[in-house]
Amino acid sequence: MQQSEKALLRAARKEDVPAIVAMLADDHLGATREGDPGDERYLAAFERIDANPYDELIVAEQDGEVVGTMQLTYLAGLSRLGAERCQIEAVRVAAAARGQGLGGRMIAWAVDRARERGCAIVQLTSDKSRTDAHRFYDNLGFTASHEGYKLSLS
């Protein structure tokens, strides 16, 4: 993969799953929806993501420790002349690594990766309560262009 100043960005490995889940759980939203990092459902999901050529689970590793993560999903569509789009999901930086520019480097890396694949657009969603994240994405040049909707099936 690619070196990002102090952190190496690479494909996630099975042994990274507990660290990724811990980052997903480390905020007010994740704390209510994530479970034990050793839960077998996380490993099953990892295997499915890892086997799919249209998904990439990425980690940022610094000094041998996983300090960031994001998932890139490549979506086919008929709009924009059949162009593929890249969906960035589950962007997290470990608490100890925040404020050092890692998140910005991760997103820049993801945009470059999408461009290399020939994607026409990069998109992401962010929960309405994550106002700091909204500022972060605004500062990176993203535009809040759509209103998103979700329907919980659980």
MDTraj code that builds the backbone (N, CA, C; nanometers):
import mdtraj as md
import numpy as np

residues = "MET GLN GLN SER GLU LYS ALA LEU LEU ARG ALA ALA ARG LYS GLU ASP VAL PRO ALA ILE VAL ALA MET LEU ALA ASP ASP HIS LEU GLY ALA THR ARG GLU GLY ASP PRO GLY ASP GLU ARG TYR LEU ALA ALA PHE GLU ARG ILE ASP ALA ASN PRO TYR ASP GLU LEU ILE VAL ALA GLU GLN ASP GLY GLU VAL VAL GLY THR MET GLN LEU THR TYR LEU ALA GLY LEU SER ARG LEU GLY ALA GLU ARG CYS GLN ILE GLU ALA VAL ARG VAL ALA ALA ALA ALA ARG GLY GLN GLY LEU GLY GLY ARG MET ILE ALA TRP ALA VAL ASP ARG ALA ARG GLU ARG GLY CYS ALA ILE VAL GLN LEU THR SER ASP LYS SER ARG THR ASP ALA HIS ARG PHE TYR ASP ASN LEU GLY PHE THR ALA SER HIS GLU GLY TYR LYS LEU SER LEU SER".split()
xyz = np.array([
    [0.0843, -0.1177, 0.0000],
    [0.0000, 0.0000, 0.0000],
    [0.0895, 0.1250, 0.0000],
    [0.0665, 0.2215, 0.0865],
    [0.1361, 0.3485, 0.0771],
    [0.1684, 0.4042, 0.2154],
    [0.2832, 0.4703, 0.2243],
    [0.3244, 0.5346, 0.3491],
    [0.2565, 0.6721, 0.3587],
    [0.2022, 0.7062, 0.4725],
    [0.1380, 0.8348, 0.4935],
    [0.2083, 0.9056, 0.6079],
    [0.3073, 0.9864, 0.5754],
    [0.3961, 1.0522, 0.6710],
    [0.4356, 0.9576, 0.7835],
    [0.3700, 0.9602, 0.8960],
    [0.4102, 0.8762, 1.0080],
    [0.3368, 0.7427, 1.0111],
    [0.2290, 0.7292, 0.9351],
    [0.1485, 0.6076, 0.9408],
    [0.1471, 0.5384, 0.8048],
    [0.1586, 0.4092, 0.8069],
    [0.1481, 0.3268, 0.6880],
    [0.0010, 0.2930, 0.6669],
    [-0.0497, 0.3168, 0.5473],
    [-0.1869, 0.2786, 0.5137],
    [-0.1799, 0.1491, 0.4358],
    [-0.2571, 0.0505, 0.4818],
    [-0.2515, -0.0824, 0.4206],
    [-0.3857, -0.1529, 0.4358],
    [-0.3997, -0.2630, 0.3618],
    [-0.5193, -0.3463, 0.3769],
    [-0.5198, -0.4069, 0.5163],
    [-0.6374, -0.4104, 0.5759],
    [-0.6518, -0.4695, 0.7091],
    [-0.6307, -0.6203, 0.7010],
    [-0.5815, -0.6737, 0.8101],
    [-0.5641, -0.8184, 0.8248],
    [-0.6560, -0.8669, 0.9369],
    [-0.6803, -0.9958, 0.9393],
    [-0.7697, -1.0558, 1.0384],
    [-0.7313, -1.0150, 1.1803],
    [-0.6017, -1.0122, 1.2092],
    [-0.5572, -0.9787, 1.3446],
    [-0.5805, -0.8319, 1.3804],
    [-0.6151, -0.7482, 1.2826],
    [-0.6455, -0.6070, 1.3078],
    [-0.7887, -0.5851, 1.3562],
    [-0.8747, -0.6851, 1.3397],
    [-1.0177, -0.6681, 1.3666],
    [-1.0459, -0.6176, 1.5082],
    [-0.9859, -0.6724, 1.6144],
    [-1.0164, -0.6186, 1.7481],
    [-0.9831, -0.4698, 1.7628],
    [-0.8717, -0.4255, 1.7061],
    [-0.8350, -0.2832, 1.7143],
    [-0.9337, -0.1972, 1.6356],
    [-0.9779, -0.2471, 1.5212],
    [-1.0758, -0.1732, 1.4401],
    [-1.2069, -0.1601, 1.5167],
    [-1.2539, -0.2697, 1.5736],
    [-1.3803, -0.2670, 1.6490],
    [-1.3689, -0.1730, 1.7689],
    [-1.2543, -0.1735, 1.8347],
    [-1.2348, -0.0826, 1.9485],
    [-1.2472, 0.0629, 1.9038],
    [-1.1934, 0.0970, 1.7861],
    [-1.2073, 0.2344, 1.7359],
    [-1.3520, 0.2652, 1.7000],
    [-1.4227, 0.1683, 1.6426],
    [-1.5639, 0.1891, 1.6082],
    [-1.6486, 0.2139, 1.7331],
    [-1.6093, 0.1542, 1.8437],
    [-1.6851, 0.1667, 1.9683],
    [-1.6484, 0.2895, 2.0495],
    [-1.5414, 0.3587, 2.0113],
    [-1.4868, 0.4670, 2.0932],
    [-1.5490, 0.6036, 2.0637],
    [-1.6815, 0.6113, 2.0662],
    [-1.7505, 0.7401, 2.0606],
    [-1.8941, 0.7201, 2.1072],
    [-1.9690, 0.8292, 2.1166],
    [-2.1034, 0.8208, 2.1731],
    [-2.1981, 0.7339, 2.0914],
    [-2.1783, 0.7234, 1.9620],
    [-2.2655, 0.6384, 1.8806],
    [-2.2194, 0.4926, 1.8847],
    [-2.0913, 0.4710, 1.8626],
    [-2.0378, 0.3360, 1.8598],
    [-2.0499, 0.2643, 1.9923],
    [-2.0412, 0.3374, 2.1014],
    [-2.0492, 0.2761, 2.2342],
    [-2.1826, 0.2055, 2.2552],
    [-2.2865, 0.2514, 2.1858],
    [-2.4188, 0.1911, 2.2041],
    [-2.4481, 0.0794, 2.1048],
    [-2.3668, 0.0652, 1.9995],
    [-2.4010, -0.0343, 1.8980],
    [-2.2959, -0.1422, 1.8751],
    [-2.1756, -0.1234, 1.9280],
    [-2.0713, -0.2244, 1.9074],
    [-2.0667, -0.3208, 2.0250],
    [-2.0104, -0.4383, 1.9987],
    [-2.0035, -0.5420, 2.1001],
    [-1.8598, -0.5789, 2.1321],
    [-1.8422, -0.6971, 2.1841],
    [-1.7112, -0.7517, 2.2193],
    [-1.6273, -0.7637, 2.0919],
    [-1.5073, -0.7041, 2.0873],
    [-1.4236, -0.7121, 1.9668],
    [-1.3921, -0.8554, 1.9223],
    [-1.4041, -0.9519, 2.0124],
    [-1.3794, -1.0908, 1.9774],
    [-1.5014, -1.1644, 1.9239],
    [-1.6149, -1.0972, 1.9135],
    [-1.7374, -1.1593, 1.8643],
    [-1.7135, -1.2145, 1.7234],
    [-1.7511, -1.3381, 1.7008],
    [-1.7263, -1.4050, 1.5726],
    [-1.7941, -1.3353, 1.4547],
    [-1.8987, -1.2579, 1.4791],
    [-1.9664, -1.1866, 1.3689],
    [-1.8747, -1.0827, 1.3059],
    [-1.7859, -1.0219, 1.3853],
    [-1.6895, -0.9272, 1.3291],
    [-1.5931, -0.9990, 1.2345],
    [-1.5466, -1.1164, 1.2737],
    [-1.4555, -1.1918, 1.1881],
    [-1.5254, -1.2385, 1.0606],
    [-1.6510, -1.2792, 1.0705],
    [-1.7275, -1.3190, 0.9521],
    [-1.7433, -1.2007, 0.8563],
    [-1.7719, -1.0838, 0.9122],
    [-1.7849, -0.9634, 0.8284],
    [-1.6512, -0.9294, 0.7637],
    [-1.5429, -0.9408, 0.8409],
    [-1.4106, -0.9150, 0.7844],
    [-1.3829, -1.0084, 0.6665],
    [-1.4112, -1.1366, 0.6825],
    [-1.3860, -1.2344, 0.5751],
    [-1.4643, -1.1978, 0.4498],
    [-1.5880, -1.1536, 0.4681],
    [-1.6716, -1.1153, 0.3536],
    [-1.6148, -0.9908, 0.2840],
    [-1.5766, -0.8913, 0.3622],
    [-1.5176, -0.7693, 0.3056],
    [-1.3875, -0.8025, 0.2330],
    [-1.3026, -0.8817, 0.2982],
    [-1.1717, -0.9150, 0.2443],
    [-1.1824, -0.9924, 0.1130],
    [-1.2871, -1.0728, 0.0960],
    [-1.3044, -1.1539, -0.0238],
    [-1.3680, -1.0770, -0.1396],
    [-1.4219, -0.9591, -0.1127],
    [-1.4957, -0.8841, -0.2141],
    [-1.4029, -0.7837, -0.2840],
    [-1.3846, -0.7949, -0.4149],
    [-1.2959, -0.7005, -0.4848],
    [-1.3505, -0.5571, -0.4894],
    [-1.4752, -0.5379, -0.4481],
    [-1.5354, -0.4045, -0.4471],
    [-1.5363, -0.3429, -0.3078],
    [-1.4684, -0.4052, -0.2132],
    [-1.4542, -0.3543, -0.0768],
    [-1.3074, -0.3558, -0.0379],
    [-1.2671, -0.2538, 0.0342],
    [-1.1333, -0.2505, 0.0922],
    [-1.1450, -0.1990, 0.2352],
    [-1.1002, -0.2779, 0.3297],
    [-1.0913, -0.2343, 0.4677],
    [-0.9462, -0.1935, 0.4887],
    [-0.9261, -0.0674, 0.5212],
    [-0.7922, -0.0090, 0.5293],
    [-0.7627, 0.0271, 0.6739],
    [-0.6373, 0.0088, 0.7138],
    [-0.5933, 0.0558, 0.8445],
    [-0.4720, 0.1468, 0.8270],
    [-0.4570, 0.2360, 0.9235],
    [-0.3360, 0.3170, 0.9366],
    [-0.2577, 0.2565, 1.0518],
    [-0.1330, 0.2221, 1.0251],
    [-0.0479, 0.1604, 1.1265],
    [0.0690, 0.2532, 1.1572],
    [0.0921, 0.2748, 1.2844],
    [0.1996, 0.3629, 1.3294],
    [0.2735, 0.2914, 1.4420],
    [0.4036, 0.2780, 1.4264],
    [0.4851, 0.2096, 1.5271],
    [0.4280, 0.0724, 1.5624],
    [0.3798, -0.0012, 1.4618],
    [0.3277, -0.1350, 1.4819],
    [0.1882, -0.1424, 1.5401],
    [0.1243, -0.0289, 1.5580],
    [-0.0087, -0.0240, 1.6188],
    [-0.1105, 0.0319, 1.5197],
    [-0.2301, -0.0278, 1.5159],
    [-0.3377, 0.0216, 1.4301],
    [-0.3973, 0.1456, 1.4960],
    [-0.3895, 0.2590, 1.4254],
    [-0.4353, 0.3868, 1.4819],
    [-0.5441, 0.4543, 1.3979],
    [-0.5830, 0.3910, 1.2889],
    [-0.6882, 0.4467, 1.2047],
    [-0.7485, 0.3393, 1.1177],
    [-0.8700, 0.3634, 1.0705],
    [-0.9369, 0.2680, 0.9821],
    [-1.0405, 0.3390, 0.8963],
    [-1.0717, 0.2778, 0.7847],
    [-1.1810, 0.3220, 0.6981],
    [-1.2121, 0.2084, 0.6014],
    [-1.3336, 0.2090, 0.5524],
    [-1.3732, 0.1098, 0.4522],
    [-1.4080, 0.1830, 0.3239],
    [-1.3549, 0.1337, 0.2134],
    [-1.3861, 0.1870, 0.0814],
    [-1.4688, 0.0824, 0.0078],
    [-1.5830, 0.1245, -0.0443],
    [-1.6684, 0.0359, -0.1226],
    [-1.6890, 0.1014, -0.2583],
    [-1.6703, 0.0231, -0.3627],
    [-1.6822, 0.0730, -0.4993],
    [-1.8167, 0.0304, -0.5551],
    [-1.8978, 0.1298, -0.5906],
    [-2.0364, 0.1076, -0.6311],
    [-2.0538, 0.1315, -0.7802],
    [-2.1093, 0.0333, -0.8481],
    [-2.1430, 0.0479, -0.9893],
    [-2.2774, 0.1181, -0.9994],
    [-2.2960, 0.1913, -1.1052],
    [-2.4242, 0.2573, -1.1271],
    [-2.4376, 0.2988, -1.2722],
    [-2.5596, 0.3251, -1.3128],
    [-2.5830, 0.3702, -1.4495],
    [-2.5654, 0.5205, -1.4643],
    [-2.5875, 0.5961, -1.3545],
    [-2.5755, 0.7411, -1.3653],
    [-2.4305, 0.7797, -1.3944],
    [-2.4143, 0.9016, -1.4423],
    [-2.2815, 0.9543, -1.4786],
    [-2.2131, 0.8638, -1.5810],
    [-2.2925, 0.8210, -1.6784],
    [-2.2433, 0.7368, -1.7886],
    [-2.1887, 0.6032, -1.7396],
    [-2.2517, 0.5479, -1.6381],
    [-2.2103, 0.4182, -1.5860],
    [-2.0861, 0.4221, -1.4994],
    [-2.0563, 0.5380, -1.4466],
    [-1.9339, 0.5545, -1.3676],
    [-1.9423, 0.4839, -1.2330],
    [-1.8279, 0.4376, -1.1882],
    [-1.8162, 0.3801, -1.0544],
    [-1.7948, 0.4942, -0.9555],
    [-1.8484, 0.4767, -0.8336],
    [-1.8262, 0.5740, -0.7279],
    [-1.7661, 0.5026, -0.6082],
    [-1.6924, 0.5776, -0.5294],
    [-1.6296, 0.5238, -0.4093],
    [-1.7029, 0.5770, -0.2875],
    [-1.7499, 0.4858, -0.2052],
    [-1.8160, 0.5204, -0.0797],
    [-1.7147, 0.4998, 0.0331],
    [-1.6885, 0.6039, 0.1105],
    [-1.5989, 0.5938, 0.2261],
    [-1.6864, 0.5783, 0.3498],
    [-1.6583, 0.4750, 0.4279],
    [-1.7383, 0.4447, 0.5467],
    [-1.6478, 0.4229, 0.6670],
    [-1.7060, 0.4367, 0.7842],
    [-1.6429, 0.3957, 0.9106],
    [-1.5021, 0.4520, 0.9273],
    [-1.4876, 0.5805, 0.9035],
    [-1.3574, 0.6469, 0.9215],
    [-1.3367, 0.6714, 1.0701],
    [-1.2278, 0.6193, 1.1233],
    [-1.1970, 0.6386, 1.2645],
    [-1.0471, 0.6558, 1.2827],
    [-1.0117, 0.7399, 1.3767],
    [-0.8721, 0.7563, 1.4206],
    [-0.8725, 0.7330, 1.5710],
    [-0.7785, 0.6520, 1.6168],
    [-0.7682, 0.6221, 1.7601],
    [-0.7485, 0.7513, 1.8380],
    [-0.8072, 0.7582, 1.9573],
    [-0.8039, 0.8800, 2.0389],
    [-0.6619, 0.9338, 2.0563],
    [-0.5659, 0.8477, 2.0807],
    [-0.4277, 0.8918, 2.1046],
    [-0.3609, 0.9492, 1.9802],
    [-0.4167, 0.9214, 1.8608],
    [-0.3558, 0.9681, 1.7361],
    [-0.4302, 1.0865, 1.6743],
    [-0.5352, 1.1338, 1.7397],
    [-0.6132, 1.2451, 1.6839],
    [-0.5374, 1.3764, 1.6940],
    [-0.5714, 1.4678, 1.6047],
    [-0.5125, 1.6012, 1.6062],
    [-0.3744, 1.6082, 1.5439],
    [-0.3317, 1.5028, 1.4749],
    [-0.1991, 1.4992, 1.4139],
    [-0.2049, 1.4981, 1.2611],
    [-0.3252, 1.5148, 1.2056],
    [-0.3404, 1.5181, 1.0606],
    [-0.3621, 1.3827, 0.9953],
    [-0.3694, 1.2771, 1.0745],
    [-0.3843, 1.1439, 1.0174],
    [-0.5156, 1.1293, 0.9406],
    [-0.6247, 1.1785, 0.9955],
    [-0.7539, 1.1661, 0.9276],
    [-0.7518, 1.2296, 0.7894],
    [-0.6930, 1.3469, 0.7786],
    [-0.6821, 1.4138, 0.6490],
    [-0.5975, 1.3353, 0.5509],
    [-0.4877, 1.2782, 0.6004],
    [-0.4024, 1.1955, 0.5133],
    [-0.4759, 1.0691, 0.4691],
    [-0.5563, 1.0124, 0.5592],
    [-0.6332, 0.8931, 0.5222],
    [-0.7337, 0.9252, 0.4116],
    [-0.8057, 1.0351, 0.4263],
    [-0.9063, 1.0707, 0.3251],
    [-0.8383, 1.1045, 0.1922],
    [-0.7268, 1.1764, 0.1959],
    [-0.6537, 1.2071, 0.0722],
    [-0.6097, 1.0778, 0.0029],
    [-0.5630, 0.9815, 0.0815],
    [-0.5225, 0.8516, 0.0283],
    [-0.6416, 0.7824, -0.0375],
    [-0.7581, 0.7851, 0.0286],
    [-0.8784, 0.7219, -0.0259],
    [-0.9211, 0.7879, -0.1565],
    [-0.9154, 0.9199, -0.1625],
    [-0.9510, 0.9926, -0.2853],
    [-0.8545, 0.9550, -0.3972],
    [-0.7259, 0.9485, -0.3677],
    [-0.6274, 0.9074, -0.4687],
    [-0.6552, 0.7654, -0.5170],
    [-0.6891, 0.6777, -0.4240],
    [-0.7188, 0.5379, -0.4572],
    [-0.8407, 0.5314, -0.5495],
    [-0.9440, 0.6085, -0.5193],
    [-1.0644, 0.6119, -0.6037],
    [-1.0313, 0.6667, -0.7423],
    [-0.9509, 0.7690, -0.7463],
    [-0.9101, 0.8281, -0.8745],
    [-0.8331, 0.7252, -0.9579],
    [-0.7419, 0.6517, -0.8943],
    [-0.6646, 0.5479, -0.9638],
    [-0.7555, 0.4407, -1.0234],
    [-0.8640, 0.4107, -0.9547],
    [-0.9600, 0.3098, -1.0019],
    [-1.0496, 0.3631, -1.1127],
    [-1.0488, 0.4930, -1.1338],
    [-1.1328, 0.5525, -1.2359],
    [-1.2695, 0.5953, -1.1868],
    [-1.2869, 0.6047, -1.0563],
    [-1.4151, 0.6491, -1.0015],
    [-1.4436, 0.7932, -1.0424],
    [-1.5707, 0.8235, -1.0628],
    [-1.6113, 0.9579, -1.1012],
    [-1.6393, 1.0462, -0.9805],
    [-1.6662, 0.9829, -0.8660],
    [-1.7058, 1.0600, -0.7482],
    [-1.6693, 0.9808, -0.6229],
    [-1.6392, 1.0538, -0.5180],
    [-1.6188, 0.9955, -0.3851],
    [-1.7294, 1.0512, -0.2974],
    [-1.7934, 0.9648, -0.2217],
    [-1.9028, 1.0088, -0.1353],
    [-1.8884, 0.9445, 0.0016],
    [-1.9530, 1.0068, 0.0985],
    [-1.9544, 0.9524, 0.2337],
    [-2.0757, 1.0064, 0.3055],
    [-2.1087, 0.9423, 0.4152],
    [-2.2139, 0.9934, 0.5016],
    [-2.1545, 1.0132, 0.6406],
    [-2.2158, 1.1014, 0.7154],
    [-2.1720, 1.1280, 0.8516],
    [-2.2965, 1.1564, 0.9349],
    [-2.3074, 1.0921, 1.0481],
    [-2.4232, 1.1107, 1.1348],
    [-2.4422, 1.2595, 1.1655],
    [-2.5655, 1.3037, 1.1711],
    [-2.5945, 1.4450, 1.1952],
    [-2.5359, 1.4966, 1.3259],
    [-2.5157, 1.4085, 1.4231],
    [-2.4613, 1.4520, 1.5523],
    [-2.3103, 1.4737, 1.5502],
    [-2.2432, 1.4348, 1.4453],
    [-2.0963, 1.4446, 1.4378],
    [-2.0541, 1.5796, 1.3764],
    [-2.0809, 1.6867, 1.4460],
    [-2.0529, 1.8198, 1.3910],
    [-1.9040, 1.8439, 1.3673],
    [-1.8174, 1.7888, 1.4510],
    [-1.6729, 1.8021, 1.4270],
    [-1.6341, 1.7328, 1.2967],
    [-1.6915, 1.6164, 1.2717],
    [-1.6629, 1.5443, 1.1473],
    [-1.7120, 1.6239, 1.0270],
    [-1.8253, 1.6912, 1.0409],
    [-1.8774, 1.7713, 0.9294],
    [-1.7801, 1.8833, 0.8950],
    [-1.7267, 1.9501, 0.9958],
    [-1.6268, 2.0551, 0.9720],
    [-1.5035, 1.9973, 0.9046],
    [-1.4608, 1.8816, 0.9515],
    [-1.3455, 1.8122, 0.8960],
    [-1.3658, 1.7868, 0.7465],
    [-1.4799, 1.7286, 0.7093],
    [-1.5057, 1.6981, 0.5680],
    [-1.5236, 1.8250, 0.4858],
    [-1.5883, 1.9267, 0.5419],
    [-1.5998, 2.0557, 0.4725],
    [-1.4608, 2.1110, 0.4405],
    [-1.3715, 2.1070, 0.5382],
    [-1.2358, 2.1593, 0.5195],
    [-1.1560, 2.0807, 0.4163],
    [-1.1955, 1.9560, 0.3920],
    [-1.1275, 1.8742, 0.2909],
    [-1.1871, 1.8918, 0.1514],
    [-1.2903, 1.9769, 0.1399],
    [-1.3490, 2.0043, 0.0094],
    [-1.4754, 1.9263, -0.0225],
    [-1.5228, 1.8448, 0.0704],
    [-1.6487, 1.7741, 0.0487],
    [-1.7642, 1.8726, 0.0643],
    [-1.8743, 1.8451, -0.0043],
    [-1.9932, 1.9288, 0.0008],
    [-2.1097, 1.8483, 0.0565],
    [-2.1818, 1.9044, 0.1506],
    [-2.3023, 1.8392, 0.2047],
    [-2.4141, 1.8591, 0.1032],
    [-2.4176, 1.7727, 0.0020],
    [-2.5049, 1.7930, -0.1131],
    [-2.6368, 1.7171, -0.1077],
    [-2.6469, 1.6177, -0.0197],
    [-2.7661, 1.5332, -0.0158],
    [-2.8134, 1.5158, 0.1283],
    [-2.9381, 1.4841, 0.1425],
    [-2.9944, 1.4462, 0.2721],
    [-3.0024, 1.2946, 0.2733],
    [-2.9482, 1.2302, 0.3762],
    [-2.9478, 1.0846, 0.3824],
    [-3.0579, 1.0316, 0.4714],
    [-3.1035, 0.9104, 0.4413],
    [-3.2059, 0.8448, 0.5199],
    [-3.1636, 0.7016, 0.5484],
    [-3.2010, 0.6526, 0.6659],
    [-3.1743, 0.5143, 0.7014],
    [-3.2980, 0.4559, 0.7659],
    [-3.3131, 0.3259, 0.7515],
    [-3.4215, 0.2523, 0.8138],
    [-3.3593, 0.1334, 0.8861],
    [-3.3666, 0.1321, 1.0157],
    [-3.3101, 0.0229, 1.0943],
    [-3.3945, -0.1013, 1.0787],
    [-3.3315, -0.2145, 1.0547],
    [-3.4017, -0.3410, 1.0366],
    [-3.3847, -0.4340, 1.1571],
    [-3.3309, -0.3803, 1.2658],
    [-3.3131, -0.4656, 1.3832],
    [-3.4161, -0.4382, 1.4892],
])
top = md.Topology()
chain = top.add_chain()
for i, resn in enumerate(residues, 1):
    res = top.add_residue(resn, chain, resSeq=i)
    for name in ("N", "CA", "C"):
        top.add_atom(name, md.element.get_by_symbol(name[0]), res)
traj = md.Trajectory(xyz[None], top)
